[in-house]
Amino acid sequence: MAPPPRSQRITSRGNPRVAATARLRDRAARKERGLFLIDGLREVERALQSGIEPAELFVCDELVHTPEGRQVVARLRQTVAEVFDVSADVYGKIAFGQREDGVVLVARTPLRPLAELHLPPQPLVAVLEGLEKPGNIGAILRTADAAGVDAVVVADGRTDLFNPNAIRASLGTIFRPNVREATSAETIEWLRGLGIPLLAARPDATQLYTAVDLSRGAAFVLGSEAHGLSPAWNAAGITPIRLPMHGLADSLNVSTTAAVLFYEAVRQRARDRE
């Protein structure tokens, strides 16, 4: 099937638009232009379902092998204003890693203030402060989505939220509107307004995570593996909690810690409904 008239064909890796798109792999370019890249059919669909605004679509039809994939591409062609049909060589320049779904979307970075996030009563919230590794952020977001966490706040992040590794590791859950960015100070003020327990995961805490009542809402605060939490989270009213460590290691990977905490909350809430 011939592409719609509004599509354009690009076969040169030196094309200026291709070069500008490839630069969006760098954080500085994403910040300057307010744009980021989404690779893969599943991730692109989830982004659009979550209200992410598309800007440009790049499609390599020869890499879209399945009937389902071709159906998705057909829908995308009717959704995105600017569509570019590219050769496999051009696609290889703009795609991330070894992705071969044949689709890359340029999207506008959403502006989602923390103050505009509305939560249900007794919410479960996760705060990720100062995390350096985008893969950890993505993995935690994926687990938070599975566990029914009501909001995830990336506070004072050391990587931007829409890093390609974070998007891939999250399986597209990073696009959900309950994922926000803020400073630690803004996050603390917002959480205090919610009136729920603030629980800071620390290896030196005395209280075990299982000893805390999570059935009436909670905010888990997790820090970077290299630096831990900032002093802001030592304030009064914030309870340090820990996971038991019986071996040589003094801490777990932050995404593993998050999964344990989230599912303890799920367990307690399910118990209380019985």
C-alpha positions as a printed NumPy array, in Angstrom:
array([[  0.   ,   0.   ,   0.   ],
       [  1.367,   3.406,  -0.96 ],
       [  1.95 ,   5.817,   1.93 ],
       [ -0.459,   8.748,   2.332],
       [  0.459,  11.88 ,   0.35 ],
       [  1.573,  13.67 ,   3.521],
       [  4.375,  11.148,   4.058],
       [  7.902,  11.965,   2.921],
       [ 10.645,   9.54 ,   1.947],
       [ 14.155,   9.852,   3.432],
       [ 16.993,   7.57 ,   2.332],
       [ 20.093,   9.592,   3.315],
       [ 21.678,   9.323,   6.758],
       [ 23.012,  12.842,   6.196],
       [ 19.554,  14.36 ,   5.914],
       [ 19.339,  17.38 ,   8.312],
       [ 16.091,  16.155,   9.858],
       [ 17.63 ,  12.752,  10.517],
       [ 20.677,  14.365,  12.101],
       [ 18.489,  16.562,  14.33 ],
       [ 16.441,  13.544,  15.371],
       [ 19.526,  11.473,  16.206],
       [ 20.794,  14.289,  18.467],
       [ 17.744,  13.776,  20.682],
       [ 19.588,  10.747,  22.079],
       [ 21.533,  13.334,  24.118],
       [ 20.029,  14.84 ,  27.265],
       [ 21.14 ,  18.37 ,  26.387],
       [ 19.314,  18.261,  23.05 ],
       [ 16.159,  16.885,  24.684],
       [ 16.187,  19.667,  27.246],
       [ 16.907,  22.421,  24.702],
       [ 14.212,  21.389,  22.236],
       [ 11.568,  20.01 ,  24.609],
       [ 11.404,  16.814,  22.578],
       [ 12.35 ,  13.188,  23.138],
       [ 12.347,   9.9  ,  21.212],
       [ 10.201,   6.802,  21.661],
       [ 11.303,   3.544,  20.035],
       [  9.073,   0.571,  19.341],
       [  5.44 ,  -0.074,  18.513],
       [  4.35 ,  -0.994,  22.036],
       [  6.002,   2.024,  23.636],
       [  4.661,   4.421,  21.008],
       [  1.114,   3.136,  21.447],
       [  1.331,   3.414,  25.244],
       [  2.694,   6.937,  24.982],
       [ -0.202,   8.102,  22.817],
       [ -2.73 ,   6.334,  25.061],
       [ -1.254,   8.261,  28.011],
       [ -1.671,  11.639,  26.35 ],
       [  1.894,  12.188,  25.108],
       [  1.803,  14.658,  22.217],
       [  3.422,  13.368,  18.996],
       [  5.511,  15.608,  16.761],
       [  7.043,  13.399,  14.034],
       [  6.918,   9.72 ,  13.104],
       [  9.677,   7.77 ,  11.349],
       [  8.676,   4.417,   9.823],
       [ 10.776,   1.744,   8.145],
       [  8.091,  -0.485,   6.614],
       [ 10.494,  -3.281,   5.736],
       [ 11.121,  -3.833,   9.469],
       [  7.441,  -4.024,  10.402],
       [  6.956,  -7.772,   9.99 ],
       [  3.7  ,  -8.707,  11.707],
       [  0.085,  -8.019,  10.717],
       [ -0.469,  -6.489,  14.155],
       [  2.503,  -4.201,  13.653],
       [  1.24 ,  -3.056,  10.272],
       [ -2.148,  -2.278,  11.806],
       [ -0.471,  -0.154,  14.481],
       [  1.563,   1.705,  11.854],
       [ -1.59 ,   2.374,   9.826],
       [ -3.236,   3.924,  12.901],
       [ -0.127,   5.975,  13.662],
       [ -0.074,   7.386,  10.143],
       [ -3.533,   8.823,  10.765],
       [ -2.536,  10.203,  14.196],
       [  0.793,  11.947,  13.648],
       [  0.921,  15.119,  11.569],
       [  4.375,  14.555,  10.026],
       [  5.335,  11.064,   8.868],
       [  8.656,  10.11 ,   7.294],
       [  9.226,   6.808,   5.535],
       [ 12.885,   5.904,   5.968],
       [ 15.26 ,   3.285,   4.67 ],
       [ 16.697,   0.628,   7.002],
       [ 20.009,   2.504,   6.919],
       [ 18.399,   5.742,   8.101],
       [ 16.346,   3.889,  10.706],
       [ 19.557,   2.392,  12.081],
       [ 20.909,   5.893,  12.734],
       [ 17.947,   7.136,  14.763],
       [ 16.808,   3.927,  16.516],
       [ 18.004,   3.068,  20.033],
       [ 20.189,   0.025,  20.572],
       [ 19.082,  -3.051,  18.673],
       [ 15.431,  -2.074,  18.308],
       [ 14.036,  -3.318,  15.003],
       [ 10.319,  -2.581,  15.314],
       [ 10.597,  -0.114,  12.446],
       [  9.06 ,   2.842,  14.308],
       [ 10.554,   5.877,  16.08 ],
       [  8.348,   8.689,  17.361],
       [  9.491,  12.214,  18.207],
       [  7.269,  13.466,  21.036],
       [  6.9  ,  16.678,  23.002],
       [  8.113,  16.51 ,  26.59 ],
       [  4.993,  16.781,  28.773],
       [  4.703,  19.488,  31.417],
       [  3.003,  17.828,  34.377],
       [  3.265,  19.856,  37.598],
       [  3.193,  17.89 ,  40.821],
       [  0.527,  20.186,  42.257],
       [ -1.918,  19.131,  39.532],
       [ -1.703,  15.431,  40.4  ],
       [ -4.856,  14.266,  42.185],
       [ -4.808,  10.988,  44.107],
       [ -7.393,   8.677,  45.656],
       [ -7.847,   8.479,  49.433],
       [ -5.055,   6.641,  51.279],
       [ -2.757,   6.544,  48.253],
       [  0.442,   4.592,  47.773],
       [  3.217,   6.859,  46.48 ],
       [  6.84 ,   6.2  ,  45.501],
       [  9.54 ,   8.883,  45.547],
       [ 12.804,   8.237,  43.72 ],
       [ 15.397,  10.783,  44.81 ],
       [ 18.616,  11.354,  42.912],
       [ 18.669,   8.078,  41.011],
       [ 21.495,   7.996,  38.491],
       [ 20.672,   4.922,  36.432],
       [ 17.786,   5.275,  33.973],
       [ 17.402,   1.5  ,  33.897],
       [ 16.599,   1.502,  37.617],
       [ 14.018,   4.25 ,  37.154],
       [ 12.373,   2.312,  34.339],
       [ 12.354,  -0.951,  36.295],
       [ 10.779,   0.725,  39.339],
       [  8.11 ,   2.359,  37.197],
       [  7.264,  -1.013,  35.671],
       [  6.931,  -2.585,  39.124],
       [  4.948,   0.384,  40.442],
       [  2.508,   0.011,  37.575],
       [  2.089,  -3.711,  38.278],
       [  1.627,  -3.175,  42.018],
       [ -0.949,  -0.416,  41.594],
       [  1.156,   2.414,  43.023],
       [ -0.88 ,   5.593,  42.674],
       [  1.985,   7.979,  41.872],
       [  5.712,   7.972,  41.276],
       [  7.725,  11.16 ,  41.759],
       [ 11.268,  11.448,  40.417],
       [ 12.817,  13.978,  42.794],
       [ 16.064,  15.792,  41.942],
       [ 16.8  ,  13.141,  39.328],
       [ 20.348,  12.749,  38.096],
       [ 19.026,  11.608,  34.715],
       [ 16.078,  13.01 ,  32.804],
       [ 12.875,  11.04 ,  32.924],
       [ 12.709,  10.351,  29.198],
       [ 16.159,   8.857,  28.774],
       [ 15.893,   6.018,  26.18 ],
       [ 17.077,   3.434,  28.734],
       [ 14.393,   4.53 ,  31.21 ],
       [ 11.698,   4.304,  28.546],
       [ 12.797,   0.836,  27.464],
       [ 13.129,  -0.538,  31.009],
       [  9.689,   0.802,  31.925],
       [  7.961,  -0.926,  28.979],
       [  6.132,   2.322,  28.318],
       [  4.717,   2.725,  31.843],
       [  6.894,   5.847,  32.154],
       [  4.295,   7.721,  30.082],
       [  1.467,   7.32 ,  32.577],
       [  0.195,  10.691,  33.826],
       [  0.789,   9.679,  37.463],
       [  4.575,   9.877,  36.895],
       [  5.957,  13.308,  37.77 ],
       [  9.249,  15.172,  38.274],
       [  9.919,  17.684,  41.06 ],
       [ 12.522,  18.848,  43.535],
       [ 12.842,  17.098,  46.89 ],
       [ 11.602,  20.225,  48.675],
       [  8.503,  20.407,  46.466],
       [  7.89 ,  16.7  ,  46.968],
       [  8.116,  16.875,  50.758],
       [  5.693,  19.797,  50.881],
       [  3.256,  17.974,  48.6  ],
       [  3.468,  14.724,  50.585],
       [  2.899,  16.49 ,  53.893],
       [ -0.261,  17.951,  52.413],
       [ -1.504,  14.443,  51.665],
       [ -1.29 ,  13.53 ,  55.333],
       [  0.077,  10.02 ,  54.753],
       [  3.071,   8.348,  56.468],
       [  6.453,   9.168,  54.909],
       [  8.769,   6.15 ,  54.953],
       [ 12.424,   6.574,  53.988],
       [ 14.259,   3.388,  53.023],
       [ 17.646,   3.449,  54.774],
       [ 20.078,   0.602,  55.465],
       [ 20.831,   2.044,  58.928],
       [ 17.175,   2.235,  60.039],
       [ 16.093,   0.236,  63.077],
       [ 12.472,  -0.422,  62.072],
       [ 11.718,  -3.219,  59.618],
       [  9.433,  -2.461,  56.687],
       [  7.06 ,  -5.223,  57.776],
       [  6.427,  -3.455,  61.112],
       [  4.799,  -0.437,  59.461],
       [  1.067,  -0.219,  58.754],
       [  0.738,   0.368,  55.022],
       [ -2.97 ,  -0.226,  54.728],
       [ -3.968,   3.438,  55.089],
       [ -1.62 ,   4.945,  52.541],
       [  2.119,   5.527,  52.52 ],
       [  4.902,   7.228,  50.629],
       [  8.048,   5.155,  50.115],
       [ 11.177,   7.267,  49.578],
       [ 14.137,   5.589,  47.892],
       [ 17.522,   7.144,  47.254],
       [ 20.455,   6.574,  44.986],
       [ 22.59 ,   3.479,  45.513],
       [ 25.756,   5.58 ,  45.483],
       [ 24.678,   8.481,  47.702],
       [ 21.534,   7.4  ,  49.536],
       [ 18.909,   9.968,  50.49 ],
       [ 19.69 ,  13.644,  50.945],
       [ 19.49 ,  15.273,  54.421],
       [ 16.084,  16.698,  53.47 ],
       [ 14.586,  13.297,  54.264],
       [ 15.915,  13.33 ,  57.851],
       [ 13.182,  15.759,  58.872],
       [ 10.738,  15.143,  61.698],
       [  7.753,  13.024,  60.768],
       [  9.683,  10.893,  58.247],
       [ 10.141,   7.295,  59.46 ],
       [ 13.282,   5.386,  58.416],
       [ 12.645,   1.743,  57.489],
       [ 14.908,  -1.059,  56.328],
       [ 14.918,  -4.475,  54.757],
       [ 16.781,  -7.217,  56.678],
       [ 20.266,  -7.946,  55.311],
       [ 21.77 , -11.286,  56.334],
       [ 24.809, -11.513,  54.066],
       [ 27.933,  -9.506,  53.261],
       [ 26.119,  -6.854,  51.204],
       [ 24.733,  -3.893,  53.132],
       [ 22.021,  -2.949,  50.627],
       [ 19.941,  -4.189,  47.706],
       [ 19.572,  -2.795,  44.224],
       [ 17.107,   0.08 ,  44.502],
       [ 14.655,  -1.482,  42.049],
       [ 14.638,  -4.709,  44.089],
       [ 14.037,  -2.744,  47.286],
       [ 11.162,  -0.906,  45.623],
       [  9.55 ,  -4.163,  44.512],
       [  9.701,  -5.625,  48.024],
       [  8.147,  -2.5  ,  49.556],
       [  5.414,  -2.146,  46.939],
       [  4.291,  -5.735,  47.283],
       [  4.346,  -5.597,  51.055],
       [  1.814,  -2.795,  50.72 ],
       [ -0.2  ,  -4.95 ,  48.296],
       [ -0.088,  -7.849,  50.797],
       [ -1.214,  -5.741,  53.729],
       [ -4.051,  -4.148,  51.782],
       [ -5.269,  -7.511,  50.52 ],
       [ -5.156,  -8.897,  54.072],
       [ -7.273,  -6.045,  55.376],
       [ -9.916,  -6.652,  52.728],
       [-10.351, -10.299,  53.725]])
